[in-house]
Amino acid sequence: MSGLTTAGRVGAVWMDGALVDPAAAHLPVLSFGLHNAACVFEGIRSFGGRPFALSAHVNRLRTSAEAIGIALPWDSTAIADAIETAVAAADFAEAYIRPVVWRGDEVIGIDPTGTTVHLAIAVLAWPEQALDDGKPLRLGLSRWTRPTPTMAPVQAKTSANYLVGSLALAEARAGGFDDALLLDHTGGIAETTGSNIFLVHRGELVTPPAHTFLNGITRQTVLRLAARNGIVTREIRLTPNDLVIADEVFVTGTAVGVRSVGWFRDTAFHADGILTRMLANAYTQLVGTEQGEESPCTASA
């Protein structure tokens, strides 16, 4: 899946306490966050000026920062207010919101002592079908794996954790695929390069437990929607062999929503499967009608 092009789409930027000219929103070349991946971020969708699951995203931004030792000088209310200020200033019908936190340029080296903490929030116009051309995804299998929980803060949305996904996506696209499946250190299925994965097998919805990858807010929302619709759901260890025998496969994420997978390597799936379509429609209805504060919670395994 390609990224969302920023050119001409940035409508507003809030940075360290105030709205600023997007063209002037820069960071110094020696920023500690740039050199040492001391950076966390979020991706939020806004519908009709309402950021979806805003509290959940703000809370995850804070916990991600804490996971890499950053104490935010703004509380959750202040961050949420800043996001809403930026969204209102951009005035887009649909938007993608990128809050990002990083350490400043006061130190060169790997000791963060003495660095300042910065927060910026950028709001981009969300073009129609920005990341979805309507076609089911074709997945390859990456040679890269997700790190173990003792190697990286896997539940933090930190920039360091996205390098592997970026490398895997580039290789996948060079090989003719849209995205890549990544395994964990045990050989089990983890996720794709930037989305969580679900399988449908014999009428049940199955997904790997979020032990080695980010427990996405869209993932949690889909689990809750499945429970609400009486769909039997299990969170279990899965392997590529389980994927090959699945009836339906789809991925979830803030940017993609719920998107069907049509192929894993040479194996084809029902790209318009019943459960995939049901959950995609339920998710679309949810984000389009609720006031952006649907509180996600993980369903029981």
C-alpha positions in Angstrom: 0.0 0.0 0.0 1.4 3.4 -0.9 1.5 6.3 1.4 -0.7 9.4 1.4 1.1 12.1 -0.6 1.5 15.3 1.5 2.1 17.8 -1.4 -0.7 20.3 -1.4 -2.8 18.5 1.2 -1.5 20.0 4.5 -4.3 22.3 5.8 -3.0 23.1 9.3 -0.2 22.5 11.7 -0.2 23.0 15.4 3.3 23.0 16.9 4.4 23.4 20.5 1.3 25.4 21.6 0.0 27.3 18.6 -1.0 27.0 15.0 1.8 27.8 12.7 2.3 28.2 8.9 2.7 24.7 7.6 5.5 25.8 5.4 7.4 27.0 8.5 6.9 23.8 10.5 10.5 22.4 10.6 12.8 20.7 13.1 16.5 21.2 13.4 18.8 18.8 11.6 20.4 17.7 14.9 17.1 16.8 16.6 17.7 13.9 18.9 14.4 12.3 17.8 15.7 12.2 14.2 19.1 10.7 15.0 18.0 8.2 17.7 14.4 7.4 16.9 13.2 9.2 20.0 9.9 9.8 18.3 6.3 8.6 18.6 3.3 9.4 16.5 -0.4 8.7 15.8 -2.6 8.4 12.8 -6.2 9.6 13.2 -9.0 9.9 10.7 -11.5 12.7 10.9 -15.0 12.5 9.5 -17.1 15.6 9.2 -14.7 17.5 11.4 -14.9 14.7 14.1 -11.7 12.8 14.9 -12.6 9.1 15.4 -11.7 7.5 18.7 -9.8 10.7 19.7 -9.4 9.7 23.4 -8.0 6.3 22.5 -5.5 7.8 20.1 -4.4 10.5 22.6 -4.0 7.9 25.3 -1.9 5.7 23.0 0.3 8.7 22.1 0.9 9.2 25.8 1.7 5.6 26.5 3.9 5.3 23.5 5.9 8.3 24.7 6.2 6.8 28.2 7.4 3.5 26.7 10.5 5.3 25.3 11.0 7.5 28.3 9.4 10.7 27.1 7.3 12.6 29.6 4.9 14.8 27.7 4.5 18.3 29.1 0.8 18.3 27.8 -2.0 16.4 29.5 -4.5 14.4 27.5 -7.1 17.2 27.5 -4.6 19.7 26.1 -3.5 17.3 23.3 -7.1 16.5 22.4 -7.9 20.3 22.3 -4.9 20.9 20.1 -6.0 18.2 17.7 -9.5 19.7 17.5 -8.1 23.2 17.0 -5.9 22.0 14.1 -8.8 20.0 12.5 -11.1 23.1 12.7 -8.4 25.3 11.2 -7.9 22.9 8.3 -11.7 22.7 7.7 -11.6 19.5 5.6 -14.6 17.3 5.2 -12.4 14.3 5.7 -8.9 14.4 7.0 -5.9 12.4 8.2 -4.3 13.7 11.4 -0.7 13.1 12.3 0.3 14.0 15.9 4.1 13.5 16.4 6.3 13.8 19.5 10.1 14.0 19.4 13.1 15.1 21.4 14.9 18.3 20.5 18.4 19.2 19.3 20.1 20.1 22.6 22.2 16.9 22.8 24.2 14.9 20.2 24.8 11.3 21.3 22.5 8.7 22.8 21.9 10.1 26.3 18.6 12.1 26.1 19.2 14.0 29.3 18.7 17.7 28.7 16.6 17.4 25.6 13.3 19.3 25.2 10.1 17.5 24.1 8.1 18.8 21.1 4.6 18.1 19.8 3.3 18.9 16.4 -0.1 18.0 14.8 -0.5 18.1 11.1 -3.9 17.8 9.3 -4.0 16.6 5.7 -6.9 16.5 3.3 -8.1 13.0 2.8 -8.7 12.5 -0.9 -11.3 10.1 -2.1 -10.0 6.6 -2.2 -6.6 7.9 -0.9 -5.2 4.5 -0.1 -7.8 2.2 -1.5 -8.4 1.7 -5.2 -11.1 -0.8 -4.5 -9.1 -3.8 -5.4 -8.3 -6.6 -2.9 -4.7 -6.6 -1.7 -2.0 -9.0 -2.9 0.3 -10.0 -0.1 3.8 -11.4 -0.2 5.8 -12.9 2.6 8.6 -10.7 4.0 12.0 -12.0 5.0 11.9 -9.4 7.8 10.3 -10.3 11.2 8.8 -8.3 14.0 11.1 -7.9 17.0 10.5 -9.8 20.2 9.0 -7.8 23.1 12.4 -7.8 24.8 14.0 -6.1 21.8 11.7 -3.2 21.3 8.6 -1.6 22.8 6.3 -3.4 20.5 3.1 -1.8 21.9 4.4 1.7 21.3 3.8 3.6 18.0 7.4 4.7 17.8 9.3 5.6 14.6 11.9 2.9 15.3 9.3 0.1 15.0 8.3 1.3 11.5 11.7 0.8 9.8 11.1 -2.9 9.3 7.7 -2.3 7.8 9.1 0.3 5.4 11.8 -2.1 4.2 9.3 -5.0 3.9 6.9 -2.8 1.9 9.6 -1.7 -0.5 10.6 -5.3 -1.2 7.0 -6.4 -1.5 6.2 -3.7 -4.1 9.4 -4.5 -6.0 8.1 -8.1 -6.2 4.7 -7.2 -7.6 2.8 -7.3 -4.3 0.7 -4.5 -2.6 1.9 -5.3 0.9 3.8 -8.0 2.8 3.0 -10.3 5.7 5.5 -10.2 8.6 6.1 -13.1 11.0 7.1 -12.9 14.6 10.3 -14.5 16.1 8.5 -17.8 16.6 7.4 -18.1 12.9 3.8 -17.1 13.7 1.9 -14.5 11.8 2.3 -11.0 13.2 0.8 -8.3 10.8 1.4 -6.7 7.5 3.7 -3.7 7.1 1.3 -1.3 8.7 -2.0 -3.1 9.4 -3.4 -5.9 11.5 -4.6 -9.0 9.9 -7.7 -11.2 10.3 -8.6 -14.6 8.8 -12.1 -16.1 8.4 -12.1 -19.9 8.6 -15.3 -22.0 8.8 -17.3 -19.0 9.8 -15.0 -18.0 12.7 -12.9 -14.8 12.8 -9.4 -15.5 13.9 -6.5 -13.1 14.4 -3.0 -13.4 16.1 -2.8 -12.0 19.7 -1.1 -8.6 19.9 2.1 -9.8 21.7 4.7 -8.7 19.1 3.0 -5.9 17.3 0.8 -2.9 17.9 -2.7 -3.6 19.0 -4.4 -1.3 16.6 -7.3 0.8 17.5 -9.1 -0.2 14.3 -8.3 -3.9 15.2 -9.9 -3.4 18.6 -12.9 -1.7 17.1 -13.4 -4.6 14.6 -13.2 -7.2 17.4 -15.9 -5.3 19.3 -18.0 -5.0 16.1 -17.6 -8.8 15.6 -18.8 -9.5 19.1 -21.7 -7.1 18.7 -22.8 -9.0 15.5 -22.5 -12.4 17.1 -19.4 -13.5 15.2 -17.3 -16.1 16.9 -13.8 -14.7 17.4 -10.5 -16.2 18.5 -7.2 -14.6 19.1 -4.7 -17.5 18.6 -1.2 -18.1 17.2 -1.4 -18.4 13.4 1.1 -19.5 10.8 1.3 -19.0 7.0 -0.3 -22.5 6.7 -3.4 -21.2 8.5 -3.5 -18.3 6.1 -3.4 -20.6 3.0 -6.5 -22.5 4.1 -8.5 -19.4 5.1 -11.8 -18.6 3.4 -11.4 -14.8 3.7 -8.6 -12.5 4.8 -8.7 -8.8 5.5 -6.5 -6.1 7.1 -7.4 -3.3 9.4 -5.9 0.1 10.2 -6.6 3.8 10.6 -5.7 4.6 7.0 -7.2 1.5 5.3 -10.2 0.9 7.5 -11.2 -2.7 6.8 -9.7 -3.9 3.5 -10.0 -7.3 1.8 -7.0 -9.4 0.9 -7.4 -11.3 -2.4 -4.2 -13.2 -2.5 -1.4 -14.4 -0.3 1.5 -15.2 -2.7 -0.3 -17.6 -5.2 -3.2 -18.5 -2.9 -6.5 -16.7 -3.7 -9.3 -15.9 -1.2 -12.9 -14.9 -1.5 -12.3 -11.2 -2.0 -15.9 -10.3 -1.3 -16.5 -12.6 1.6 -19.6 -12.4 3.8 -17.9 -11.6 7.1 -15.3 -9.2 5.5 -18.1 -7.2 3.8 -20.2 -7.2 7.0 -17.4 -5.9 9.2 -16.3 -3.4 6.5 -19.8 -2.0 6.3 -20.2 -1.9 10.1 -17.0 -0.1 10.5 -17.8 2.5 7.8 -21.2 3.1 9.4 -19.6 3.4 12.8 -17.0 6.0 11.9 -19.5 7.9 9.7 -22.3 8.2 12.3 -20.9 8.3 15.7 -19.3 11.3 17.3 -15.8 10.1 17.0 -15.6 8.7 20.6 -16.4 5.0 20.2 -14.2 3.5 22.9 -12.5 0.4 21.5 -11.9 -2.6 23.7 -10.4 -6.0 22.8 -12.9 -8.9 22.7 -12.1 -12.0 24.7 -10.1 -14.7 23.0 
